[in-house]
Amino acid sequence: MTSLKSQRRLAAKILKVGQNRVWIDPKRVDDVETAITREEIRKLIHEGIIKPLPEEGVSRARARTVHL
């Protein structure tokens, strides 16, 4: 498997999220490897092969139990 670093970076820039929040479908890695332009990455995003992961919030459960 080759590195998808540049594809992940481009997708993060297009989706306006951090690189760690970019999800790439493991079954379609070959398609992502061949995509080298912004237009090709946009097409993969539109097809659902690349998606942004949801934001993770800070859990307040522990803080609530401590401060009761």
N, C-alpha and C positions, 0 to 999 in steps of 0.2 A: 504494500500500500504506500503510495506516495504522499507527500505532505500536502495538506489542503490549506496551508497558512495564508497564501495570497487570496484564495477564493473566500476564506473565512473573513479576511480583512476587508475585501471588497463588499461582501454581503453585509458586514457590520456597518460599513459606511452608508450603504444604500438604505438599510433598515433603521439607521440612526439608533443603534444599540451597541453595547460593548461586544468585543470579540467572543467573550465567554458566553454570551447569550444567543449565539447563532447555533441553531440545530441543523445538522445535515443528515439526511436519511441514509442510514448505513447500507441499505440495499441498493442505493443509486449512486454510490461513491464514484463509480466509473464515469457517470455523466458529469459529475461535479469536477472531476479531474480534468476533463477536456475543456471546461469553460474557463476562458482566460480574459474575456472582456466584460465590461459592466453590463452590456446588453445581454450577454449570455447568462450572467448571474441573475439579472432581472427576470429573465424567462424562467429560470429554475425556481425563483421565489414565487412567481405567478403559478407555476405548476405544483407548488407545495413541497418540493424537494428540499428547499431551504426555508426555515421558519425562524422567527424570533421566539426565544423562550420567555415565559412570563417573568415579571419582576418578583424577586423574593422579598417579602416584607420582614420586619423585625418582630419576632414573636414576643408578646408582652406577658405570656402565661407565667413565666418564672418571676418576673418583676411583681406581678399581682399577688402571687402567693407570699412573697417576702414582705410586702408592704401592707398586709392585712392585719 
